[in-house]
Amino acid sequence: MRTTTTTLIVAVGALVALSLTMLASATMLDGPSTAGLRSQAFAAVAGFVALIGVAMVDYRRLDRWVWWIYAATLILLALVLSPLGHETKGAQRWLFGTQPSEIAKFSLIVVLAVYGARNQGRMDRFVPGILGGAGIAVPIIALVLKEPDRGTAALLMLVTIVLLLLSGARWWYLVPPGILFGGALAAMIVFSPMARNRIDAWINPANHKDGAAQQARKGLFAFGEGGLEGTGLGRGSLKYNVPEVHTDFILPAVGEELGLPFTLGVVVTYGVILFCGILVARRAPDTLGLLLAAGITFLIAAQACINIGVVTTVLPNKGMPLPFVSRGGTSMAVLLAMVGALVAVARQAVPADARPAGRPRRPGGRDPFAPDTDFARAA
């Protein structure tokens, strides 16, 4: 697995380097105000330290601390909603300069992975497989929804579904709670003027040229201005007209200044990370390692797909940072720590021709990552 982990770290390092480069370019007009760049650089350094630290620890020790991690996550999310939390643009998501919802992504994966590993022989039953998993995920998702952060809540729901299915839960058991949650999310959108406006702007952008659709429209203009070769690093001008170009819409700045090859390179790099994560999960020595690697890989890939879909207007506008690239110290540090967990699993990997003992089985008795499955052959 040395080649896989090396490729993974190089791909992640390339995205982090691109992040710092584009943030430096985007802050050129700010003159001496480079606090955001310095903060991102500090978060990247802290994140790589966390990556190394997590990678050196045996991930199986998480079993001892899992409920302390879960309790700490709930406390942090609750404190965000208290007077200690900081509100910006109608959302209360910050606590002492950090975003606990980003920490919750990693925590939820860890808790569900440990739960699935402990109960792998019973996950095909409704109570331990669905009610148990939902009992873990719902409090975290509900607190994130309360901030409100519907995008992160939806992402956490998807991660929960994937981990429960990989643990052996029957997919049809997930239909009723999925419908209930989807209905609740739809109701929140219906009763939220901002959410309704964003969806209408996505469907009818011509009616919102100076409103909710202007961010995506200006982002497309930046892509178009860059064309094939780009305007050159630091020479882009349209990027300054794109709202949130430092965070959710940083990819249009890449397209404008560095051109189509770099933009496609970013997409390919996420594909490389996805492929490496699948290989790590497939070669994991036990259930915990498989679920931990699969959950982390899915979260990174899904978050990247959502961001790219939004900036290319394939999806309605929803604040979702581009992993490892968008500005956000908490996100950067937590994501790098997740990569460290992937490396920790890879360090314990079994040979490619061996069948790991104790791996989870789908209902019906098939290991989803067994060497004789279609998934394994594709990987």
N, C-alpha and C positions, 0 to 999 in steps of 0.2 A: 504493500500500500504506500510505499515511500513516494513513488511517482505520482500517485493520486493526491496525496497530501501536499506535495510540493507544487503540483499544478493548481490545487485549490488555493494555497496561500499566495502564489504568484498572481492568480486571477483577482483575488480580493485586494491584494496590494496595489494592483494596477488601477482598480476602481477608486481606492482611497487616494492614490496619487492624482488621478483625474479630478477627484472632488476638490482637493486643495488647490490644484491648478486653476480650475474654473472659478472657484470662490475668490482666488486672488485676482483673476481677470474681471469678475463681476463687481469687485470693490474698488476698481481703479479710479472711478470718479469720486469715491468717498474720501480721497486724500489720506490724511492721517488716521481716519476712522477705520481701522482694520481689526476691531475687537472681535467681529464674527469669525474672521479667518484665524486669529490666534486661538479663539475658543475651540474651533474645529480641529486645529492642529494639536492642541492639548488633548482633546477627546480621542484623536487618532492614536497618539502616543499611549494614553491610558488604556485604550482598547487593545493595542498590540501587547501591552504588558499583561492585560487580563487574558488575552488569547494564549500567551505562553504559559501563564499560571494555570489556567483551566486545562490546557492540553497535557500538562505534566501530572495532573491529579487523576487517579483512577475514578472514572465516572460512576462506578458502582457504589461509591461512598455516598452518592446522592440519596440512596435509599434511607440513610440514617437521618438526613436533614430535611427531607421533602416537606413534612408538615410545618416545620419552622419556616421554610421558604414560602409556603402557601399562606401562612398566617401573616408573615411580614408583608407579603404582596397586598393582601386585603387591607392591612392597616395603612399602607402607603396610599392606596387608592381611596380609602375613606378620608385620609387627611387632605387629599387634593380637594375634596368637596367641602372641607371645613374652612373657617376663616384664614387658615394658614395657606390655602391654595391661592394661586394667582390667576386672574381672569384676563384673557386677551381675545378681542374680536368675538365676544359672546360665548367663548368656551373657557371653562375652568379646568385646565389640564396640567398646570405646572405647580411644582412644590419645591421651593428653594432652588429654582433654576433647573430642575430636572423634570422629566416626564415619566412618572411611574407607569403609565400605560405601556411604554416601551419595555420597561422591566417586566411587566406582566406577560408580555409575549413569551419571553424565555421561561418565566416561572410556570406558566400554564403548560408549556411543552414538557418541562421536567416533571411536574406533578402527574400529568396524564400518562407519561411514559412509565413512571414508577407504578402507578395504579394499574396500568395495563399489564405490566410485567408480573406484578404480584397476583393478579387475578386472571391470567391468561387461560386457565382451564375452565373459567366460568363466564368469560366475556360473551359467549353466544347466548346467554340467558338475559332476559329483559332487565331484571333488577340490578345485577352487578354490571352488566354491559352498558345499559342505557341510563338507568336512574343514577347509578353510581357515578358515571362519567359526567352526566348533566349536573349532578349535585356539586361536582368540583368546578365545572366551567361556568355555570350560570351566575354565581355571585361575582366572579371577576368580570364577566361580560356585562352584567347589569350595572356595576359601578363605572365601567368605561362608557356605557351608553348614557349614564347620568351626567357625564362631564359637559356637553355630549361629544362623543367621538364615534359616530356611526360606522365610519370606514374601518377603524381598528376593531370595533365590536364584531363586524361582519367577518373580518379576517380571522379573528379568534374563533368564531363559530366554525369557519371552514377548517381550521387547524384541528379543532375538537372532533369534527366528523371524520376527518382523515385518520387521526390517531385511534379513534374508537374502532373504525373499520379494520385497520391494520392489526388491532389487538384481538380481532375475532368477532366483534359485534355484528349481528345480522343487519343487513342494510335496511330491510323493511321495518325494523324496529325504530329506525331513525326518521322515518317518514312523518309520523304524527308530531313529534317534538319539532322537527324541521318546519312543518307547516305552521305550528303555533308561533315559533320564533319569527318565521318569515312574515306571518300576519302582523305580529307586534311591530316588526321593523317597518312594514308597509304603513301601518297606522301612524307611526311616528313621522314618517315622511309626509303623509297626507296632512297631518296637523302641524307640520313645520313649514312656514312660508318660504324659508331659505332653501330647504330641500326641494320643495315643489318648483321653485324658481330655477334651480340648477337643472333639474330634469327637463323642464320646458325649454330651457336654453340649449340643452343638448339636442332635443328633438326639433326645435324651431330656432336655430341660431340667428336667422335673419331678423327675428323680433327682439334680439337681445344684443345687438352689436356693441352698444355702449354699456351693457350691464353684465349679466352673469356669463355671457358668451365671449366677452372681450379677452379674457385670459387665454382661452384655448385658441381664439382667432389670432391673437398676436404671437402666440407660440408657433402656430403654423407659418406665419409670416417670417419668423426667425429661421425656421427650417428651410423655407424657400429661399431666403436671402443667402444662406450658406451654400446651397446647391451641392455640387459634387466636391469641390475643393475647399470650401469655407472661405471666410473673409480674412482669416489669420487670427492667431491667439492675441486677445486684447484689442482687436480691431472691430469687433462687432458693436453695432449701435442699437439694433432693434431689441437686443436682450434687455436694455434698460427700460423698455416700455412694457415688458412682460411682468405682470404682478407675480410676486413670490418666485422670482427667477432663482433666488438663492436656495430655495427649498424644493417645493413640489415640481416646479417647472424649470429645473436646471438642465434637463436634456435638450430643450430648444436652444439654450446657449451653447451647448456642445455642437449641435447641428449647424448653428450660424457661424461659429468661429473655426471649427475643425472639419466641417463638411460631412458628407454622407458616409465615407469609410469609417470615421471614428464613431459616428452614431450607430452604424451597424456593428461595429466592434464592441460597443457597450452591450448590445443585445446578445452577441455571440458569447461574450464573457459571462453573462448570466447563464447561458446555456451550458458553458463549461462548469460553472459552479453547480448547476443542477445535476449534470452527469457525474461529477465527482461525489456529490452527496448521495446519489443513488448507489454508486459503487461501495461507498462506506457503509450504507445501510445493508446492502446485500451481503457484505462480508462481516457484519457485526457478529460477535461471538454469542450473544444472548438476546433475549427479548428486549431488555432495557436499552441496550445499545442500538438495536434496530429502530425502536420507536423514537428514541432521542434523535438519531440521525435523520430519520424520515420526517419528523416534525420540523426540525430546523431547516432542512432542505426545502420542504414544501412552503414554509413561511417566507423564506427569502425569495423563492421563485414566484410565489403568488403575489407578493408585495411589488416585485419588479414588474410583473405583467400588468397589475392594476395601474401603476404609475405610467408605464409606457402607453397603455390603453387610453388613459386620460389625456396625456399631452398630444396624442395623435387623434383625439376626438372619437376613438372607437368606443369609449366608455364615458358616461356622464362625469362631470367634474366632481372630484372628491379628494380632499387633502390626504395624500398618501405619499410619503417621501420615497425617493429612489434609493434603495439600499446601498450603503457605503459611499454614495455620491452626494445626495442632498445634505444641506447644512442641518445639523441637529446633533448636539454633543451626546445626549443620552442614547439616541438611536445608534450612532456610530459605535460607542463603547459597548453597548449590549450586543449588537450584531457581531462585532469582533470576538466578544466572549463566546457567542454561539459557535463561531467558526472554531474556536478553541475546543469546544465540546465535540465537534465533529472530528477534530484531530485526535482527541482523547479516545474516541471510539475506534478510529482507524489504527491507533497504536496497539489495540487488543485484537485486531482483525485475524480471522482464521484463513487458512489457505483457500484459494479459489475453488479447488476440487473437493473441499471438505463440506459436509453438511453440518452446520452448527447445531449443537444440541439445545433443546429447550426453546426453540424458536416458535413464535405464535403460529397457529394454524387458523385458516378461515373455517367457518362452519362447513363441514363436508370433508375436513381433514387435509387440506392442501396448504402447505407453507407458501405464502405469497411471494417469497424471495428464494424458493428452492431452485437449484440449478436446472431442473427439468421443466420450468415454467416458461411461458412466453415472455414474461417480464424479464427474467434472468437472461434469456437469450438475447433480448434487445439491448440489455445493459452491457 
